[in-house]
Amino acid sequence: MVENFPVIAFIFLIAIAVFAFYFIRSRKKPSQKGEIAIDTALLGSNVLFYRKLAQEDKAQFESDLKYFLSHTKITGVDTNITVLDRLLIASAAVIPIFYFKQWKYHNLQEVLVYSDAMNMEFETTGNADRNILGLVGTGSFEGKLLLSKHALQNGFSNTSDKHNTAIHEFVHLLDKSDGDTDGIPHVLMDKQFVLPWLNLVHDKMEKIAKGKSDINPYAYTSKAEFFAVAAEYFFERPELLEEKHPVLYKMLANMFEVESDLK
C-alpha cells in the first residue's frame, strides 16, 4: 500500500487539475452568455437619432448603449420591461452625451418604469392628478430616475412634436451633476458662457410668457425646465430649432459638443 502511494497521489492531483479546469471554464460561461446584445434592426426602426448616424458612429452608439445597460438597473414597477423599452431608455441616456465623451451617469443607479403617468404618490391608476411623466429622484429616490412607459415610447414614436420625456429627464441628470438642478449645466459650460446663456434664457422665457415662441410653455416654469425642454427640441427637431432659434441652437451645439450635423 505504501509502495502504491505515489501513484495514488499522482492520480489525485490529475483529478484536481481536471476539476479545476472545468470549474474555471464553467465560471467563464455566464459572462459570455450575459454579454449584452443590441438589436440594431429594432434600434434603427425606433430611434431616429441612431438612424441618421454614419456607420462608424452607429457602432459607437451601440457600444455606449451596452455600457449604459451594463451599469444601470432598469426595473418595471407595474409593467413588464421589453427589449424595446431597454433600448429606448438607453438611447435617451446616450443621445445627450453621445458627443460629450468624457461624461457618464455616475449619479444614476436605477431607472424605475411605470406603466403610465403618475401622481405625487407614484400611483398610475385612479383620477388623482396623474401628470408626472418623468422625474429625477431625490431623498429616498436619490440615484433613481422615474419614467412613464407610455411617455417613453411616445417620445420616440412621434418625431415631429419636439418632445421626448426620457431625453428631458436625462438632461436634468446632466444638470444635476454639479449639485444643483438649476438650468446652468456647469459640466457642459465654461464659466465665460454662463452669463450669455442666462441672458438668452431670460429673453426666450419672456417670449414664451408673451406667447411669441414655439418653445413648449413648460419651459417657462424655471431655468432648469427651460434647459431640459430646449434640449428636447435640439435633439428631436434640430433643423427647426436652428431655423427659428439660431443662437439657442448654436449654444446647445457647443454645450453638447456636437461635432457633426444632427439634421
C-alpha positions in Angstrom: 0.0 0.0 0.0 2.8 2.4 0.8 4.5 1.4 -2.5 1.4 2.5 -4.4 1.1 5.9 -2.6 2.9 8.0 -5.3 0.7 6.6 -8.0 -2.5 7.3 -6.0 -1.2 10.8 -5.2 -0.5 11.4 -8.9 -4.0 10.3 -9.9 -5.5 12.5 -7.2 -3.5 15.6 -8.5 -4.7 14.9 -12.0 -8.3 14.7 -10.8 -7.9 18.0 -9.0 -6.4 19.6 -12.2 -9.3 18.4 -14.4 -11.9 19.6 -11.9 -10.2 23.0 -11.6 -10.1 23.3 -15.4 -13.8 22.6 -15.9 -14.8 24.7 -12.9 -12.9 27.8 -14.2 -14.3 27.2 -17.7 -17.9 26.9 -16.3 -17.4 30.2 -14.3 -16.5 32.0 -17.5 -19.5 30.9 -19.5 -22.2 33.0 -17.7 -20.3 36.3 -18.5 -20.1 35.2 -22.2 -23.8 34.3 -22.3 -24.7 37.5 -20.4 -23.0 39.8 -22.9 -25.5 42.5 -23.9 -26.6 42.2 -27.5 -28.1 45.2 -29.3 -30.9 44.6 -31.8 -29.8 47.0 -34.4 -32.8 46.5 -36.6 -35.2 47.3 -33.7 -32.9 50.3 -32.8 -32.9 51.6 -36.3 -36.6 51.4 -36.8 -37.4 53.2 -33.5 -34.6 55.7 -32.8 -34.2 58.5 -35.5 -31.0 59.9 -34.0 -29.3 56.5 -34.5 -30.7 56.1 -37.9 -29.1 59.4 -39.0 -25.6 58.5 -37.8 -22.7 57.4 -40.1 -21.8 53.8 -39.9 -18.8 54.2 -37.6 -20.9 56.4 -35.3 -23.6 53.8 -35.2 -21.0 51.3 -33.8 -20.0 53.8 -31.1 -23.7 54.4 -30.2 -24.2 50.7 -29.9 -21.2 50.4 -27.6 -22.4 53.3 -25.5 -25.8 51.6 -25.1 -24.1 48.4 -23.9 -22.1 50.4 -21.3 -25.3 52.1 -20.0 -27.3 48.9 -19.9 -24.5 47.0 -18.1 -24.1 49.7 -15.4 -27.8 50.8 -14.9 -30.6 48.7 -13.5 -33.9 49.0 -15.2 -37.0 47.9 -13.2 -40.6 47.7 -14.2 -42.7 48.9 -11.3 -46.2 48.0 -12.5 -45.3 46.9 -16.1 -43.1 44.5 -17.9 -39.9 45.7 -19.5 -39.4 44.8 -23.1 -36.3 44.7 -25.2 -37.5 47.8 -27.0 -38.1 49.6 -23.6 -34.5 49.0 -22.6 -33.2 50.2 -26.0 -35.3 53.4 -25.8 -34.2 54.2 -22.2 -30.5 53.6 -23.1 -30.9 55.7 -26.2 -32.4 58.6 -24.3 -29.4 58.4 -21.9 -26.8 58.2 -24.6 -28.1 60.8 -27.0 -27.4 63.9 -24.8 -23.8 62.7 -24.1 -23.0 61.0 -27.4 -20.6 63.7 -28.5 -19.7 64.6 -24.9 -17.5 61.6 -24.5 -15.9 62.3 -21.1 -19.2 62.1 -19.1 -21.1 59.1 -17.7 -24.2 59.0 -15.5 -22.4 58.4 -12.2 -25.4 59.9 -10.3 -27.8 57.2 -11.6 -28.1 53.6 -10.4 -31.6 52.6 -11.5 -34.4 53.6 -13.8 -37.9 52.8 -12.5 -40.5 52.4 -15.2 -44.2 52.9 -14.5 -47.0 51.9 -16.9 -48.4 55.5 -17.3 -48.4 59.0 -15.9 -48.0 59.1 -12.1 -49.3 61.3 -9.3 -47.2 62.5 -6.3 -47.8 59.2 -4.6 -46.4 57.4 -7.7 -49.8 55.9 -8.5 -50.7 55.2 -12.1 -54.4 54.4 -11.7 -57.3 56.5 -10.5 -58.3 60.1 -11.2 -55.9 61.9 -8.8 -53.8 64.4 -10.8 -51.6 61.9 -12.6 -49.5 64.3 -14.5 -45.9 63.2 -13.9 -44.4 61.6 -16.9 -40.8 61.5 -15.7 -38.9 62.5 -12.6 -35.3 62.6 -11.3 -35.4 61.1 -7.8 -34.4 62.9 -4.6 -34.4 61.8 -1.0 -35.1 58.1 -0.7 -35.3 58.0 -4.5 -31.8 59.6 -4.9 -29.9 57.9 -7.7 -33.1 56.8 -9.4 -34.9 58.1 -12.5 -38.7 57.5 -12.8 -40.3 57.2 -16.2 -43.8 56.6 -17.7 -43.5 53.8 -20.2 -46.2 55.4 -22.3 -44.3 58.7 -22.4 -41.1 56.9 -23.1 -42.5 55.1 -26.2 -44.4 58.1 -27.4 -41.3 60.3 -27.2 -39.5 58.1 -29.8 -42.5 57.2 -32.0 -43.5 60.9 -32.6 -40.5 62.5 -34.2 -42.2 65.8 -35.2 -43.5 67.2 -31.9 -40.2 68.4 -30.4 -40.9 66.4 -27.2 -39.1 63.4 -25.6 -39.8 62.8 -21.9 -36.9 60.4 -21.4 -34.3 62.7 -23.0 -35.8 65.6 -20.9 -35.1 63.7 -17.7 -31.6 62.6 -18.6 -30.8 66.2 -19.4 -32.0 67.0 -15.8 -29.5 64.4 -14.6 -26.7 66.2 -16.5 -27.8 69.5 -15.0 -27.8 68.0 -11.5 -24.3 66.5 -11.8 -22.8 69.7 -10.4 -25.0 69.5 -7.3 -27.9 71.8 -8.4 -30.7 71.3 -11.0 -30.7 75.0 -11.9 -30.5 75.1 -15.7 -26.8 76.1 -15.6 -25.1 72.8 -16.5 -21.5 73.6 -15.4 -20.4 70.2 -16.6 -21.3 71.3 -20.2 -20.5 75.0 -20.0 -17.3 77.1 -19.4 -17.7 79.9 -16.9 -17.5 82.6 -19.6 -20.6 81.3 -21.3 -22.8 81.3 -18.2 -23.9 84.9 -18.4 -24.6 84.8 -22.2 -26.6 81.6 -21.5 -28.6 83.2 -18.7 -29.3 86.3 -20.8 -30.5 84.1 -23.7 -32.7 82.0 -21.3 -34.3 85.2 -19.9 -35.0 86.5 -23.4 -36.6 83.2 -24.5 -38.6 82.8 -21.4 -40.1 86.3 -21.8 -41.1 85.5 -25.4 -42.7 82.2 -24.1 -44.7 84.2 -21.5 -46.0 86.6 -24.2 -47.0 83.7 -26.5 -44.4 84.7 -29.1 -42.4 81.4 -29.1 -42.9 77.9 -30.4 -40.9 76.5 -27.5 -43.1 74.4 -25.1 -44.6 76.7 -22.5 -43.5 74.3 -19.8 -40.0 75.8 -20.4 -41.3 79.0 -18.6 -41.6 77.1 -15.3 -37.9 77.5 -14.4 -34.4 77.8 -15.9 -33.9 74.1 -15.2 -37.1 73.2 -17.2 -36.1 75.6 -20.0 -32.8 73.8 -20.4 -34.4 70.4 -20.5 -37.2 71.5 -22.9 -34.7 73.2 -25.2 -32.5 70.1 -25.2 -35.5 68.0 -26.2 -36.2 70.4 -29.1 -32.5 70.4 -30.1 -32.3 66.6 -30.3 -35.8 66.0 -31.7 -36.0 68.8 -34.3 -32.6 70.3 -34.8 -33.3 71.7 -38.2 -36.4 73.6 -37.0 -34.6 74.8 -33.9 -31.7 76.2 -36.0 -34.2 77.9 -38.3 -36.3 79.5 -35.6 -33.7 79.9 -32.8 -30.2 80.0 -34.4 -28.4 81.4 -31.3 -30.0 78.9 -29.0 -29.2 76.1 -31.4 -25.5 77.2 -31.6 -25.2 77.4 -27.8 -26.7 74.0 -27.3 -24.4 72.5 -30.0 -21.4 73.9 -28.2 -22.7 72.6 -24.8 -23.2 69.0 -26.1 -20.1 69.2 -28.2 -21.9 68.2 -31.4 -19.2 67.6 -34.0 -21.5 66.6 -36.9 -24.7 67.8 -38.4 -27.7 66.5 -36.5 -30.1 67.4 -39.3 
